[in-house]
Amino acid sequence: MYIPAHFAASPGAIEELLAAPVAANLITMTSEGLLASFLPLLYDPSAGAHGALHGHLARNNPQWSKPPIGEALVILQGADAYISPAWYASKAEHGRVVPTWNYSTAHVYGTLVVHEDPAWLDRHVRQLTEFHEARSDRPWSVDDAPERYIAGQLRAIVGVELLISRIEAKAKLSQNRSALDIDGVVAGLRAAGHTASAADVDRARQEGLPLA
């Protein structure tokens, strides 16, 4: 990934991307070419030397049964938004401004491990469900469904675990703009309803401030 020094993601930003409740693309190079699947993932910081991402694929999905050539790749995506040059204070000063796009992303590389063990799959599905249902006033539990039905559903999936070897992460959040331009970006994003992107820009600004 091309990462200018001023857009390198901080360790904190990388942890947020890894732990966010989102789905991501799993990409593998195989003897039959590139394969990709979009799937929800859970980050386990205790697995392996650098943590792992856990997910599952439909058993009918051929990606799990095609051995990867080299590392597998997961592309994580944070909040992103269009940035209008009209938001920059410098537009009124000299007009030498153009539109851009703000975003945070991480390319997570590692060894892909396949899990068909029913106990691993049951544990994974429960953790994934509890993670997302925790935000609900009436959380659904795996145990709310009939046991035989869940057993059948588990037979229809295969677990995948990306044991992380390295991460390349970029946070393009207006760090190359002046303080007044950043003020305008934050205000513009909030007015447009992009509150998550506005918070990311504000956080990146705070991280870039010199220590007192």
Summary of the structure (lengths in Angstrom):
residues: 212
radius of gyration: 20.5
end to end distance: 32.9
largest distance: 68.6
contacts: 603
relative contact order: 0.21
helix: 37%
strand: 33%
